[in-house]
């Protein structure tokens, strides 16, 4: 029979890994936030507010990282981070294997009426992200997660159980600053898909977006924290938090 803490870890793990995996796959798309919101381009220091689509889901991963860190400590986050990398790596292998399957003739041109000339080429372009993108995604993800764990625990040592917002937001802002540039530099600059100025531009915009979202999600973090404490009960919640400090 599963204990409360085991059930909690399973739920957090499912949400964490699922969103990390989806964020990796949708992150290949670069979108305009201004155009998506029906706005004209904002005249500021950077040419356009372009972001990777992965920013839609990474905030969920940030929250899960901090919650897992709070109740299961560094070991819990590290275990799930490496588990997520394993799942992501397997998913990329499976997708690339699917790309190399010979397409049925009717399927290749099945969507020409919708503007897709060749479905095989479209499928390969979207899902076949290439070694550089896979490597960049995994390396940036691991660096970001391990840095997040370290900063979170260091802040907690100095503030105790108080100021959840500080350790959660602080760890996210530090780790994602590194993550925002590492993934783009490896995946797009080293593979010659983007020049350095474009990488820096998108990296800055991505980080600004993550910065705003990290702050905006602080109330949600407290809400989830409260729900979990209520589910576990004061005694068990305190026991897990104390064990997480080790």
QUIBELUR-V563137 format. One record per helix or strand of 2 or more residues. SS is the DSSP state (H for helix, E for strand). FROM is the first residue (numbers start at 1). LEN is the number of residues. If there is no record, write none. Layout:
# QUIBELUR-V563137
SS;FROM;LEN  SS;FROM;LEN
This chain:
# QUIBELUR-V563137
H;4;23  E;30;3  H;33;4  E;50;3  H;55;45  H;105;4  H;112;3  H;119;9  H;130;30  H;164;26  H;196;21  H;218;15  H;234;11
